[in-house]
Amino acid sequence: MGNLFSWLLEKLKAREARRSKKYISRLLTQEKFSELEEIIGVSIKEKSYFIQALMHRSFLEQHPEYAVSNERLEFLGDSVLNLAVAEYLFDNFPDKNEGFLTKVRAKLVNKIALAEAGERIKLGNFLLISKNLSSTFNNGSKTVLSDAVEALIGAIYLDSGLEACQNFIQNILIEPNTREGLYLIDENFKSQLLEYAQANKLEIPTYVVVKEEGPQHDRTFYVSAVIGDKEFGKGKGRNKKSAEQAAAKDALRRISGITEF
C-alpha cells in the first residue's frame, strides 16, 4: 500500500509540474524571451536561469512544485551589481576619495534606482507573481521590481558572464542616472539633519513612529523628526526608513527659515 501511495503521489507531482510548465510557457512565450533578449542585449542560452529570476516568491504559493524563487539569484545579482558600479566609479572618478565613491555607489544601487530601472525596461510585464499580488502590484511594485532587477543581473551573470552584466548595468542603471548628474544630489536627509544639529550644538535627532496604516503588504508609516523635546518635521512612507527620510526632509525645510530653536 505504501509503494502504491508513493507512486500515486509522484504521478500527481509530475502532472502538476507539467501543468505548471505549460502555464509558465503561456506567460513566458518565445516572443517574450525574444523581447527579454533585446532588453538585456545578449542571447539567452539557459532559459531556466531567467524563469527563476522572474519568479517572485508569491508565485510558489500557487505552484509549490517550484521550490526556488528569485531570492537566491537576487543575492548573486546584488554582489555583481555592486562590483560593476564600484569599478565604473573607480575608473571614472580617479580623483575622488573612498567616502565619495561609497556614497555615490549607494545612490546608484538603492531600491529606488533599481525600481526605476525596472520600470524603464518594463520588467513587470515579465514577472511571475501570484494572482493576489498581481491585483495590488501597481501599489506595491517598488520592492518587487528592484529585487527582480538584481535577480535578472544574477541570471545574466550565470548565462553570459561578467562583461554582459556590466553592459546591462551600464545601459539601464548607470547611464540614465549619470546623464544629468542626478546621482550627485545628496538625498540622505537624515544625514543632513544630523549634520545641522551637530553644527548648531543641538541634540541628536530622533524619529518616532506616530502611527501605521493599511494592510501588512501595503503599509504606510507616519513618523515625526524630534530634536530635544520638539517636533521639527513629519513624514510618511511605505516603510520606516522612507518615512524617516521624509520627516527629516520636512524638518530641514522648516529649519531653513528658523534662526533660533
C-alpha positions as CSV (number, residue, x, y, z in Angstrom):
1,M,0.0,0.0,0.0
2,G,2.9,2.4,0.9
3,N,4.5,1.8,-2.5
4,L,1.2,2.4,-4.3
5,F,0.7,5.7,-2.3
6,S,4.2,6.8,-3.2
7,W,3.7,6.0,-6.8
8,L,0.4,7.9,-6.9
9,L,2.0,10.9,-5.2
10,E,4.8,11.0,-7.7
11,K,2.3,10.8,-10.5
12,L,0.4,13.7,-9.1
13,K,3.5,15.8,-8.7
14,A,4.6,15.0,-12.2
15,R,1.2,16.0,-13.5
16,E,1.2,19.3,-11.6
17,A,4.7,20.0,-12.8
18,R,3.6,19.5,-16.4
19,R,0.6,21.8,-15.9
20,S,2.8,24.5,-14.3
21,K,5.3,24.3,-17.2
22,K,2.5,24.8,-19.6
23,Y,1.2,27.7,-17.6
24,I,4.7,29.3,-17.5
25,S,5.1,28.7,-21.2
26,R,1.9,30.7,-21.8
27,L,3.2,33.6,-19.7
28,L,6.8,33.5,-20.9
29,T,6.4,32.7,-24.6
30,Q,9.3,32.6,-27.1
31,E,8.2,36.1,-28.1
32,K,8.6,37.2,-24.5
33,F,12.1,35.7,-24.4
34,S,13.0,37.5,-27.6
35,E,11.8,40.7,-26.0
36,L,13.9,40.0,-22.9
37,E,17.0,39.3,-25.1
38,E,16.5,42.8,-26.7
39,I,16.4,44.3,-23.2
40,I,19.5,42.5,-21.8
41,G,21.5,42.8,-25.0
42,V,22.6,39.2,-25.3
43,S,21.1,35.9,-26.4
44,I,19.7,33.7,-23.7
45,K,21.3,30.2,-23.6
46,E,19.7,28.7,-20.5
47,K,16.1,29.8,-20.0
48,S,15.8,28.2,-16.6
49,Y,18.0,31.0,-15.1
50,F,15.7,33.6,-16.3
51,I,12.5,31.8,-15.3
52,Q,13.9,31.6,-11.8
53,A,14.9,35.3,-11.9
54,L,11.4,36.3,-12.9
55,M,9.7,34.1,-10.3
56,H,8.6,36.0,-7.2
57,R,8.1,34.0,-4.0
58,S,4.4,34.6,-4.1
59,F,4.2,32.5,-7.3
60,L,5.3,29.5,-5.3
61,E,2.1,29.7,-3.2
62,Q,0.1,28.6,-6.2
63,H,2.9,26.5,-7.8
64,P,4.7,24.8,-4.9
65,E,6.4,22.3,-7.3
66,Y,8.9,25.2,-8.0
67,A,11.0,25.1,-4.8
68,V,13.1,28.2,-5.5
69,S,12.0,31.8,-6.1
70,N,14.3,34.6,-7.4
71,E,15.8,35.3,-4.0
72,R,19.0,33.3,-4.5
73,L,19.6,35.0,-7.8
74,E,18.8,38.3,-6.2
75,F,21.6,37.7,-3.7
76,L,24.1,36.9,-6.5
77,G,22.9,39.8,-8.6
78,D,23.4,42.3,-5.8
79,S,27.0,41.3,-5.5
80,V,27.6,41.6,-9.2
81,L,25.8,44.9,-9.3
82,N,27.9,46.4,-6.5
83,L,31.1,45.2,-8.2
84,A,30.1,46.7,-11.6
85,V,29.1,50.0,-10.2
86,A,32.2,50.2,-8.0
87,E,34.5,49.5,-10.9
88,Y,32.7,52.2,-13.0
89,L,33.1,54.8,-10.3
90,F,36.7,53.8,-9.6
91,D,37.6,54.2,-13.3
92,N,35.6,57.4,-13.9
93,F,36.4,59.4,-10.7
94,P,40.1,58.9,-10.2
95,D,40.5,62.0,-8.0
96,K,37.6,61.2,-5.6
97,N,38.1,59.6,-2.2
98,E,36.5,56.4,-0.7
99,G,33.8,58.4,1.0
100,F,32.5,59.9,-2.2
101,L,32.7,56.6,-4.1
102,T,30.8,54.8,-1.4
103,K,28.0,57.5,-1.2
104,V,27.5,57.6,-5.0
105,R,27.5,53.8,-5.3
106,A,24.8,53.7,-2.6
107,K,22.8,56.2,-4.6
108,L,23.1,54.2,-7.8
109,V,22.2,50.8,-6.4
110,N,19.5,51.7,-3.9
111,K,16.0,50.2,-4.2
112,I,14.5,53.4,-5.7
113,A,17.1,53.5,-8.5
114,L,16.7,49.8,-9.2
115,A,12.9,50.0,-9.3
116,E,13.1,52.9,-11.7
117,A,15.4,50.9,-13.9
118,G,12.9,48.0,-13.7
119,E,10.1,50.4,-14.8
120,R,12.2,51.7,-17.7
121,I,12.7,48.3,-19.1
122,K,9.0,47.3,-18.3
123,L,10.3,44.3,-16.3
124,G,6.8,44.0,-14.6
125,N,5.5,42.6,-17.9
126,F,7.7,39.5,-17.5
127,L,7.3,38.7,-13.8
128,L,5.8,35.5,-12.5
129,I,3.7,36.6,-9.5
130,S,0.7,35.3,-7.7
131,K,-2.8,36.4,-8.7
132,N,-3.2,38.1,-5.3
133,L,-0.1,40.1,-5.7
134,S,-0.8,41.0,-9.3
135,S,-4.0,42.7,-8.2
136,T,-2.1,45.1,-6.0
137,F,1.2,45.2,-8.0
138,N,0.9,48.8,-9.1
139,N,0.7,49.9,-5.5
140,G,3.5,47.8,-4.1
141,S,5.8,47.2,-7.1
142,K,8.9,49.1,-6.0
143,T,10.4,46.3,-3.8
144,V,9.3,43.5,-6.2
145,L,10.8,45.3,-9.2
146,S,14.1,46.2,-7.5
147,D,14.6,42.7,-6.3
148,A,13.8,41.3,-9.8
149,V,16.4,43.6,-11.4
150,E,19.0,42.2,-9.1
151,A,17.8,38.6,-9.8
152,L,17.9,39.3,-13.6
153,I,21.5,40.5,-13.2
154,G,22.3,37.3,-11.4
155,A,20.8,35.3,-14.3
156,I,22.7,37.2,-16.9
157,Y,25.9,36.6,-15.0
158,L,25.4,32.8,-14.9
159,D,24.3,32.7,-18.5
160,S,26.7,35.1,-20.2
161,G,29.3,36.3,-17.7
162,L,30.5,39.5,-16.1
163,E,31.0,41.6,-19.2
164,A,27.4,41.1,-20.3
165,C,26.3,42.1,-16.8
166,Q,28.4,45.3,-16.9
167,N,27.0,46.3,-20.2
168,F,23.4,45.7,-19.0
169,I,24.0,47.7,-15.8
170,Q,25.6,50.5,-17.7
171,N,22.6,50.7,-20.1
172,I,19.7,50.5,-17.6
173,L,21.2,52.0,-14.5
174,I,24.4,53.9,-14.7
175,E,23.9,55.9,-17.9
176,P,20.3,57.1,-17.1
177,N,21.4,58.2,-13.6
178,T,24.7,59.8,-14.6
179,R,23.5,61.6,-17.7
180,E,22.2,64.6,-15.8
181,G,24.3,64.3,-12.7
182,L,21.3,63.5,-10.5
183,Y,23.3,60.8,-8.7
184,L,25.4,63.5,-7.1
185,I,22.5,65.1,-5.3
186,D,22.5,64.2,-1.6
187,E,19.1,62.8,-0.7
188,N,20.1,61.4,2.7
189,F,18.1,64.0,4.6
190,K,18.6,62.2,7.9
191,S,22.4,62.7,7.5
192,Q,21.9,66.3,6.6
193,L,19.7,66.9,9.6
194,L,22.2,65.2,11.9
195,E,25.0,67.4,10.5
196,Y,22.8,70.5,11.0
197,A,22.1,69.5,14.6
198,Q,25.7,68.9,15.4
199,A,26.9,72.1,13.8
200,N,24.4,74.0,15.9
201,K,25.1,72.1,19.1
202,L,21.7,70.6,19.3
203,E,20.7,67.1,20.5
204,I,20.9,64.3,18.0
205,P,17.6,64.0,16.0
206,T,15.4,61.0,16.8
207,Y,12.5,59.5,14.8
208,V,9.2,58.4,16.3
209,V,6.6,56.3,14.6
210,V,3.3,58.1,15.3
211,K,1.1,55.6,13.6
212,E,0.8,52.8,11.0
213,E,-2.0,52.3,8.5
214,G,-3.0,49.8,5.8
215,P,-2.8,46.0,5.4
216,Q,0.5,44.2,6.0
217,H,1.5,44.1,2.3
218,D,0.7,47.8,1.7
219,R,1.6,49.5,5.0
220,T,2.0,53.3,5.4
221,F,4.2,54.6,8.3
222,Y,3.9,58.1,9.8
223,V,7.0,59.4,11.5
224,S,8.0,62.6,13.5
225,A,11.5,64.0,13.5
226,V,12.3,65.2,17.0
227,I,15.2,67.3,18.3
228,G,15.3,67.5,22.1
229,D,11.6,67.5,23.1
230,K,10.4,69.4,20.0
231,E,8.9,68.0,16.8
232,F,10.6,69.6,13.7
233,G,9.2,67.5,10.9
234,K,6.6,65.0,9.8
235,G,6.8,62.4,7.1
236,K,5.1,59.2,5.7
237,G,6.4,56.3,3.7
238,R,5.9,52.7,2.7
239,N,8.4,51.7,5.3
240,K,10.0,53.2,8.4
241,K,13.2,54.2,6.5
242,S,11.5,56.2,3.8
243,A,9.1,57.8,6.4
244,E,12.1,58.9,8.5
245,Q,13.8,60.4,5.4
246,A,10.5,62.3,4.6
247,A,10.3,63.6,8.2
248,A,14.0,64.7,8.1
249,K,13.4,66.5,4.7
250,D,10.4,68.3,6.2
251,A,12.4,69.3,9.3
252,L,15.2,70.7,7.1
253,R,12.6,72.7,5.1
254,R,11.1,74.2,8.2
255,I,14.5,74.8,9.8
256,S,15.8,76.7,6.8
257,G,13.7,79.8,7.8
258,I,14.4,79.5,11.6
259,T,17.4,81.1,13.3
260,E,16.5,80.2,16.9
261,F,15.2,76.9,18.3
